[in-house]
Amino acid sequence: MSVTEFVAAQWTRSTGAGVDPHEYRRVTDGVGSVGDWGPSLRRTGREYLERAERAGSAVSAGEHLLMAARWFHLSTLAPDAETPQGAAEADRALGRALDVLEPGARRVSGDGFTGWLRGPADAPATVIIVPGLDSAKEEFLDLASALLSRGLAVFAMDGPGQGSLAAETALTPRYERVVGRVIDALGPERTGPLGLVGLSLGGYFAARAAAVEPRVDVAAVVSGLFRVDWEQLPPPVRELMARRAKGADAARAFAREVDLSALAPRIAAPLLVVDGGADVIPGVTNGEPLARLAPHGSFLSVPHGDHLLGNARADWLPVVADHFARHLKTHRQRGVPA
């Protein structure tokens, strides 16, 4: 893939993650090769760190740090990017931003996961945000903000093979075990009714966990994977999965596990599945069968939406946030212990 094609392919994902589209153009116009992607975007992230140091208020400093976290995360998306460096810088920038903007935010880590618990201590419910194959907790800050603005608490996480844990851990298909450990670590006084939203491969993780983990009360999947055929996957996706699974054989075995046919009917929670009509990846079956097979599934198709629907945020992000606010608050009102 040429650098022009790569930059174009990352356009809606990057702007969907919250970076300014004009700045994206300015930054990527200076990227001479795909190999330059990581250094160029990390340089932009460091410019935001410098802005934070010069900021005239704590709020401005925190906002600059959040933007730095976005750029550092996006720097990891190139095939040959220095992923551990960019992921570590994104993690540090997010932590610094929350220290400034949300002193009550709490870092929670355990076996195979780490993340930030945000929102009021008396929030009526908590939503766990699960990233995908090469995404991380820093990519979905706007989704977290939409949930927080509706009065919910949020735990945005990295799991095995993801984000800040990618260098030292490997992808696991048994993600429900990770979600279970997260729920245990958050504690019943902070979770109450529990929501789970996953994006891209995280959609498979979230749906699987919703089928197996009985403490998941409401779920949503955005650009999720229903089934994967390893042989049909594009070579760049196979290579990325091999890096995150720590080997081609492990990645092949992982891909064989990605099939929700048997699990979908076991999802008792209200489930919203969102797909983009323009999201076509060879070897990947999108989420419509999941919504059809789940007993309480509903399906939102955005015809012009691409993968992760960065080009159609107004069509899905408020709908997903309202889905959790409505169902989780109703769940609590029905007398489910918080």
N, C-alpha and C positions, 0 to 999 in steps of 0.2 A: 504494500500500500504506500502510495506517495504521501509526502507530508501534506500536500493540499487536500488529498482525500481524507487523511486522518483528521486534520483540523476541521474539515466540514462535518465529518462523522461525529465529532465531539461537541458540536455547536449547541444543539438543543439540550444535551445532557449537562453541559457546563452552565448554560444560562438557566436551565431548570434547577440547578443546584444553588442558584442565587447570585452568580457573578453578573456584573453589568455587561450587556451585550456589546456595547461600544468598546469597553475595556478589553473584552475578549478579542475583538478584532485587532485592537492595537497590539496586544501582547502576542497573539499568534501570527500576526504579519511579520514579526521578527524571528519566527521559528524556521530555521533553514532546513531542518531534517527532523524526522521522527525522533532521532536521538537527542535533539535540542529541546524537545517538549518538556521533559522533566526539569532541567536546569532553568529554562525560561520561566516556567510557572512557579518554581520555588523562589526565583528571584523576585517575582511579583509578590509572592507571599511575604518575603522579607521586607519589601517596601511597605507593606501594610503594618508589619511589626514596628518599623520606624515611625510611621504615622501615629501608631498607638503611643509611642514614647513622647511624641510632640503634641499630643492631643490636649485641647484646652479643658476637657472635662472627662470624668470617669466614663460617662456614657459613650462619648466619642471614642475613647480608647477601647472600650469593650466592643463597639461595633467594628472598629478596624481589626481587632483580634479575631472576631468571628469571620471577617472576610479573609484574613490571612489563613485561617483554618480551611476555608473552602479551596483557596488556591493551592495550598500544600496538598490537600487530598487529591485534587484534580491532576496534580503533577505526577501522580502514581499511575495514571491510566495508560501511558505509552507502554508498548511491549517491553522495551528495554530501559524503562525508567528505574531510578534508584528507589524502589518502592519502600524499603525500610526507612530510608532517610525522610522521604516526603510524608510517610504515614506518622512517623514519630514527631515531626514538626507540626503536622495537623493536630495531633493529639495534644501536644503542649499548648498550642495556640488556643484550642477550644477550652482547655482547662483554665488558662489565664483569663480568657474572656468571661467564663462563668464566675470565676473568683471576683471579677469586677462587677458584672451585671447582675448576678444572682448568687449572692453569698450563701444562700440556703441550699444551693445545689450540692449534691453529695456524690462523690466518686464511689462506685460499688464495683468490686472485682471479685472473681472467684475462679474456680476450675473451668478454664476454657471461655471466659467472658470478662469483659470490662466495659464500663460505660458510666453515664451520668444520669442520676435521678434528679429531675427538675420538677418544679411546681409546688404549690402550697401543701403543707403538712396535712391539712384537712381536706385535700382534694377528694371528691367522691369516688374516684376510680383512677387507675393507672393504665397507660398504654405502653407496651414495649414495641420499639421500632427495630426491625431486623433487616440488616443490609444484605446485599447479594454477593456475587462472585468477586467483583473487584470494587464494590462500593464499601462505604464505612459510615460510621455515625456522623461524620462531618458533612456527608453529602445531603442529608435530609433535614437540615436545620429548619427549613421553611415548613415542612410537615410538622416538626416538633412545635414550632411556633403556633401553627393553626390549632393543634390540640391543646396547647397551653392556654391559648386565648379563649377556649371554651371551658376553662376551669378544670381541666384534667391534668393529672401528673403524667410525666413522660419519662421512660427509661430508654434512652438511645444507646445502643450497644454495638460492640464488635464481638463476634464469636470466633470459633476456631477457623483459622485461615483467612480472617478478615481484618482489614484496617490495621490498627496498631498491633494486632496479634498475628498478622500474616507471616512474619518472618520466622516465628518460633512455633507455630502450630499449623495443623493441616485441616482442610475441610472435613467435616463429618456429615454423613447423611442422617445420623441419629440426632438431629438437632433438638428434638423434643426433650432430650436429657439435659441439654444446655439450658433450654427455657425453664425446665423444672428447677435447675440450680439457681437461675436468676430469681424466680419467684420465691424460693426459699430465702435467698439472700436479702431481697427487698423486705420481706416480712409481712405478715397479714395486716399490720397496722398501717402500712403504706400502700399495699396493693388494693385491698377492697375488691370490688368487681374489677376484672382484669381484661384488657384488650390486647390484641396482638396484630400488628400489621407488618407485612413483609413485602419487599420490593425486589423484582427480578428473581434471581435464585432465592433470595430471602422470602419470596412468595411461596415457593415450595416448602421452605423451612417452616414458615408460619402455618401453612395449611396442614402440614404433617403434625406439627405440635398441637394444633387445634383439634386434630382427630384423636390424639393419644393422651394429651395432658388435660385432665378434667377441670383444672382450675382456669382454663381459658374460657371466658364468658362471651366475648365478641371478637370477631376476626375480620381482617381485610387483606386482600392480595392485590398488588399493583404490578402489572406486567409480569405476572408469575409464570412459572414453568409447571405444566401439568405432567409432561413426559419428555424425556430426552432420548434421542437415538445417537449414540456416540459416533457411529460411522458417518452420519449425515451432518454432524456439526462442522462449521467452517474451521479450517486449520487454526486461525488465530484464537478461536474459542477453546479448541482442544488444548492448545499450548498454554493458554491462561489457566485452564482448569488443572492441567498437569503441574504447573508451578504452585498453585494454591493447594493441591492435594499432595504435593511432594512426590511426584513421579507419574509417568504415563499410565502404568498399570493401576496405580491407586485411583487415578482420575477415571480410567475406564470402569473400574469397579464402582466408583462413586456414581457415575452416570447411569449405570444399570439400576441403581436404587431409586433414581428420580422417576417415579411413576405413582401417581395418586389414585389410580383406578380403584384400588381396594380400600384406600383410606378415606376418600371423599365422602362416601355414605356414612362414615362414622363421625363426621363433624356436626356436633349438636348445636354449636353456637351460631347465631346470626352471622352470615358470611357475605361480604361484599367483594366481588371480583371485578377488577377494572382492567380492561385491555385496550390497547391502541390498534386501530384497524390497519395502520401502516407498519406495525411491528411484526416483521416476518424474518425469522432466523431459521435457516435450514436445520433440521434435526430437533427442533423445539416445538412442542405442542403447547399452545397458549391456554388461557384459563377458562374458556367457555365450558368445556366438559366438567371442570371442577364445580362451577356454579350450578350446572345442571344436575350433577350427582349429589351435591350436598343437600341435606334435607331442608335447610333454611338458607339456601344460597340465592343471591341476586346478582345480576350481571349488568355492568355498565360498559358499553363499547363506545369508544370515541373514534369515529371513522378516520380522522386525520392524525390521530395520536401515534407517535413513534414509541420506541422502547423507553420506558420510564416516563413517557408522556411529558417530557420537558417542553414540548411545543404546544401543550394543551392544558396547562396547569389549572386554568379557570374552569375547565370542564370536569375536573375530577378531584382536585385537592379539597375544596370546600365540601364536596359530597362525602368524601372519606372521613373528614373531620366530623361532620354532622352525624354520620353513621355511628361513630363511637360515642359522641355526646348523647345522642338519643337513646341508644340501646344500653349503654353503661349506666346512665342515670335512671332509666326505667328499671334496670336490673336491681339497683340499690333501693329504689322506692318500693319494690315488691317485697322488701324485707330480707334480702340476702345480707348476711352479716358483713360489715365493713371492717 
